[in-house]
Amino acid sequence: MSRAAQVNGSAQSLRSMPGQIDTLQPPVKSIASRLRDGDLKKAEAKGTVEAVKHRGALGAALSDTPLSTAPSSPRLLDDSQANRRESASGSSTPRMRATTLDVPGLTRSKVSPDGRIASIDIGSKLVIVMVGLPARGKSYITKKMSRYLNWLQHDTMIFNVGERRRVAAGTPGRTGPETKENESKDHRRSFDSTSTVASTVAAARILINGEPTTMDAGFEALPPPAQDSARPMADVARPSTPPNGPVEPMDQSAEFFDPQNTKAAQLREQIALATLDELLDYILHDGGSIGILDATNSTVERRGMILKRVRERAGPELGVLFVESLCLDQELLESNMRLKLSGPDYKDQEPNAALADFKKRVAIYEKNYVALGEFEEANHVPYVQMIDVGRKIVAHEVRGFLAAQVVYYLVNFNLCPRQIWITRHGESLDNISGRIGGDSELSENGQRYARALKRFIEQERATWTMRQRDRAASARLPPRAGDGTPPYTTGAGDAAFEDKNFCVWTSMLQRSIQTAQAFDEDDAFDVKNWRLLNELNAGYMDGMTYEEIREKHPDDYERRRVDKLHYRYPGPGGEGYLDVVHRLRSVIVEVERMTDHVLLVCHRSVARVLLAYFLGLRRDAVADVDVPLGVLYMIQPKPYGVAFKAFRYNPETDWFHLEPNFDLHRTTSQGV
């Protein structure tokens, strides 16, 4: 009898058995039945007669709810425990820990009272390995992932192999078109400015009114992060000078990446392993939750080496997710290559010659490049393929809470140019009296602000459309020296630069809805009210002034003053800033997904959290950013970050005026 016939016969026999499910899979055991079988096996192993008695006494399963099929993760042992485990018999294996989700501010347990992933829960942590040829958007994807995960309070750090390669080869530089002047400033804008691994660089380039930012200077007075100093919080790990001092610079033109260049190949291999070890140190010993290895990792051999090193150091429990960026759109690829001309490898070089050399480097990589697929699937390695930066997504065996969050985010962002506007509502009656929360209406000044807001947005919308059409016309011009942000494609052709839809989102509170009332009367705008955008709920302190809170609830007032980010208002529905962060996750993902303009008319705490995400603010700065009434913020996604502008409403002119030197700074109002 053939093997196929045997399988078919077995399947038919299974279907013919009374009471059996029509499937080849074994029936799912309930919680009670698994407990029963487990106790029975223990009794049978002891050779006692209690086994039969136990089976009859327990009876049928009390529930048909299946247990989770997620893999469990063992306790992370220190070196002494690990040595004892190796020398001990199999019976001394530590108790297996369940791999469950940890969400800072929303979950807590004995090993994780603050909701962060505990050091012993190694199975809940994640290593993300980037894969892709140069100019495929890997660093763009990496930085956005890191910004999102850090914003969700998951400690994430990027380990860029290219940065370390430049240092080791004697030509240190940066990834992207940032300047040395910006380098010392931008790192303070990231959520976390301290690190026990290395100093930091910017997670994204921030432009103010089209110019390098100086806005983070206002954060100099902010206190240091209020967390354990052993937990590094930086966004990008910065390589240091080689331990043996400066090295003789090596030529890093296309020939440097030729596999026949033995010396360079050995150097690149050593740097890749050293960078991976830094990442694993961060995950295993320094409190990190997610480490991102940013490199080409273009061959099966390199990816196999990475998996082997991870398993050697962390065992089979630590999650690994490969993320590959493929670029099939030639227009998008050409635009990405132009961006590379402003990077450290081609700084100050003639643009046409630099572009030719870069294309030669890519051609060398392409000779040996193997996309994710057969090797990973044969070895059950989880991976995600992004094609044309989000046009198409392929996911394979994605497992674990953090990996699922990453895929959820990657599926929902795009490169389409658009504007994101954020403002607080107009002045309300409660603003005049200094009361927090509530649901009061707009004052007369607030109503004037609402009318002016609509007129200004209409003007800016028309101006933006004209600028984008000009950019589309220049997209095919030859590269120019110093052109750090050339026109980039959206994958939608010329239609992408036509007049876009404009969404206006408000909260469910009157003061926000009334601020957008003029938009609601115009069919050119799509107005929607979101409960997710409501102001932070102050519990039973809702409707009080901060002075009243200080007098009537001095302990709560002081706790909030000391640690505003982690404080939660007491009483029914009371919230804290971390609740707002997770409440706004759906809003952020929707903004990243959409290709239209959007104006968010919200409240102080919500505006703070939104700005923290888009500008990559430090975690300890989120709850203290000054977001006054009458200021309108504009954010425009760029290939290497965002452009940021601020406009202030002038009641005398009844118009918004650009703030040329606007700085985000810490609020000076007590308790706010």
Number of C-alpha atoms within 10 A of each C-alpha: 5 7 8 9 10 11 12 12 12 13 15 14 10 17 15 12 10 7 8 11 13 13 11 12 9 8 11 12 16 16 16 19 19 15 14 17 15 11 15 18 13 12 16 13 10 11 10 10 10 13 19 12 10 15 14 10 9 13 11 11 15 11 11 12 12 14 12 9 6 12 16 16 21 21 18 20 15 11 9 8 11 12 11 12 16 11 9 11 9 9 7 11 12 13 9 11 16 16 19 16 15 22 20 20 22 12 13 15 11 8 13 17 13 17 19 23 25 20 21 17 24 25 25 26 28 23 23 20 24 26 28 27 24 24 23 25 23 22 23 18 23 23 23 21 20 25 26 21 22 26 27 20 21 23 26 30 32 25 25 25 21 22 23 26 23 20 19 24 19 19 19 18 19 21 17 21 19 21 15 10 9 16 15 12 17 26 26 22 25 29 27 26 24 22 21 15 20 15 16 25 25 27 27 26 24 29 20 21 17 11 12 17 20 17 18 18 15 14 19 11 9 14 9 15 17 12 10 9 14 13 18 25 32 31 33 28 29 20 24 13 14 13 7 6 9 13 13 10 13 13 13 17 15 17 15 17 18 17 15 10 11 12 10 20 15 12 13 20 12 13 20 24 16 14 23 24 17 18 26 21 16 24 25 21 13 19 22 27 29 27 28 28 26 26 21 22 25 21 18 18 12 15 20 14 15 20 15 13 16 21 15 10 13 17 15 15 21 21 25 26 24 24 28 28 27 23 21 12 15 12 17 21 20 17 20 22 21 25 23 22 28 25 18 19 22 18 16 13 14 14 20 15 12 22 20 12 16 22 17 17 20 17 16 17 21 15 10 12 18 18 19 22 14 11 15 18 13 8 8 12 19 18 26 24 25 24 17 22 27 20 16 11 17 14 13 16 13 20 16 20 17 23 24 12 13 19 21 12 20 23 18 17 21 19 20 21 18 23 20 20 20 23 25 25 29 30 23 24 19 20 17 10 11 14 18 19 21 17 17 16 21 25 17 12 13 21 22 17 24 23 19 20 23 16 14 13 16 14 10 11 17 12 11 15 15 13 11 18 15 12 14 16 11 12 15 14 9 10 18 13 14 15 14 18 16 19 23 23 22 21 18 9 11 12 10 19 21 12 16 17 13 22 18 18 22 28 22 18 22 16 28 31 24 22 29 26 16 17 23 16 11 11 8 13 18 15 21 15 18 16 11 19 24 23 23 23 24 21 17 13 20 18 18 17 17 18 15 14 17 14 10 12 13 13 12 16 20 14 13 18 14 13 14 21 20 18 19 23 20 15 13 10 12 16 19 22 23 23 19 21 23 20 16 19 18 12 17 19 17 14 17 20 18 15 20 18 20 21 22 28 27 29 26 21 25 28 23 24 23 24 18 23 24 23 22 32 28 26 24 20 25 25 23 20 25 20 22 14 19 20 20 23 20 18 21 17 19 20 23 23 21 20 22 23 21 23 18 17 18 14 13 6 9 13 17 21 15 15 14 12 12 18 17 16 19 18 14 10 8 8 17 16
